[in-house]
Amino acid sequence: MSSLFSKQNKEIFSTPLGPNNPITIQVLGICSALAVTSKMEPAIVMGLSVAIITAFSNFVVSLIRKTIPNRIRIIVQLVVVATLVTIVSEILKAVAYDVSVQLSVYVGLIITNCILMGRLEAFAMSHAPWESFLDGLGNGIGYAKILIIVAFFRELLGSGTLLDFRIIPQAFYNMGYINNGLMLMPPMALIIIACIIWFQRSRNKDLQEK
Amino acid sequence: MKALRNYLNKIKPNFEDGGKLHAFRSVYEGFEAFLYVSNDTSKSGTNIHDAIDSKRIMSIVVIALLPALFFGMYNVGYQHFIHTTGIGSFWEMFGYGFLAILPKLIVSYVVGLGIEFVVAQWKKEEIQEGYLVSGILIPLIVPVDCPLWIMAVAVAFAVIFAKEVFGGTGMNVFNVAIVARAFMFLAYPAKMSGDAVWVSGGSICGIGNGVDGLTAATSLGIASTTVNPNGYVPFSWDMVTGLIPGSIGETSVIAILIGAIILLWTGIASWKTMLSVFVGGGLMAWIFNVIGPNTAMANMPWYEHLVLGGFCFGAVFMATDPVTSARTEKGKYIFGFLIGVMAIVIRVLNPGYPEGMMFAILLMNIFAPLIDYCVVQSNIKNREKRAIKSNF
């Protein structure tokens, strides 16, 4: 049991959260990070969906990695991912219909998420199921973390709310404060991600290029 | 002047390493270099310097902008009085405009130069002078009713994300003033466009008459919203002199022309860029006149397109920015021409944006390096051909 949470496994789980974050360091999965982060709620749901799908697809693919013929491995991986995405999408529609409408095609497009395919190819195809599961979960949560940070700033400055709860008091608006409309547009998500990368790199010496 | 120099020399040790005012080193150097040309020379290598340095260039551009600024002050007052009571002396109008615009200038310079000073101090570099021009440009391209805090946010955004992240003055891809305006336009559209922002309705320090909900559309605003295909405002000489509602510095063609003459006479701006913007815009507007859609914007005569909105201001002061425009001589023609074309295309074909100059310049800023590359490559190819021929 102790080997399940060995130091090595903890590292597999924790490096994607910070020093090897899929969005800020590997710069993957940017498209959905721009699209679903104008509000906190869809960003949280999207982040969780991706985390669950990466974890389980990594696990399943790792289980069958020795029997997958090399030449058709992408197809097999896609079948696994597509199945999981369909399950998550159906659950979302049943449990949280409003959010699934807001997310629209982006849940379906998790199939083509670069983080997912990257982890399957780079990790799950060559590691044991439990490590793969932790790696998928770590990457998914690393992705969700950045999405939530971006959505926090976009919703706060763009709509004055957080999770649809009003944060900026009405008195500010009466004094002439106006929500920043640019925050609701995708370009601003890119600039916020850039700021996060800037912040992360300036704090971490290993990431600075010479 | 001698006394000033002596004073600067006397306080200098305070700012050097170990001095008690070391934290303000870049501020001191900035002022010293601005008042007197910097005495420091490079320590290594051979360097050839132009006799005119970028601080002098910036100062001349600022001087060229003054006619537009002063006319803008008068026009702000003039628009206020004719839209309220109609009665006001010249000095009342000018004073009103002066008081309306002065805070904008102060906010723009304090925020912009403040960031420049902080960055210079932080990176241990000299202060960069690029903001001198942007600082006066930004108040000139906003509507008079644009709130000060919005300007402050936009200036901070533009200086940090359009200039400092690219490496400071001379390295920026986009014109800083236009990025500030685009930011305001996209983030706070209610305060940057529409009918309610072009004429100031309040009274300032006792001058003027307070009126609530004053609206006045710009000529371009009318042309873009009207459904009548001939509903544009007919051409009038007020559009040339500038006595129409609009952004503060952009209305008067005559004031901008004086600025253009100063820039061209001193050789700071390129006549090639300027001319080709007008040619491109005029040609495109004429094409729309002949074969365009049957809308007021497309039917507006081509000469009216050129004098309205920010077209002249953009062509003279923005498109010719030596940092963000094309640098090759042939490239300047292409760059300017496409700005003119795009500005009119956006105006006519996109009813959401009555003014296209801002986006046209931003768009072409991206393409400027590509234009330069193509011009240089074609030149290399031509010379290669010539060299091969002469070898035989």
Interface residues (C-beta under 8 A of the other chain):
Chain A: G176 Y177 I178 N180 G181 L182 M183 M185 I191
Chain B: P147 W149 I150 V153 F161 F183 L186 A187 Y188 P189 A190 K191
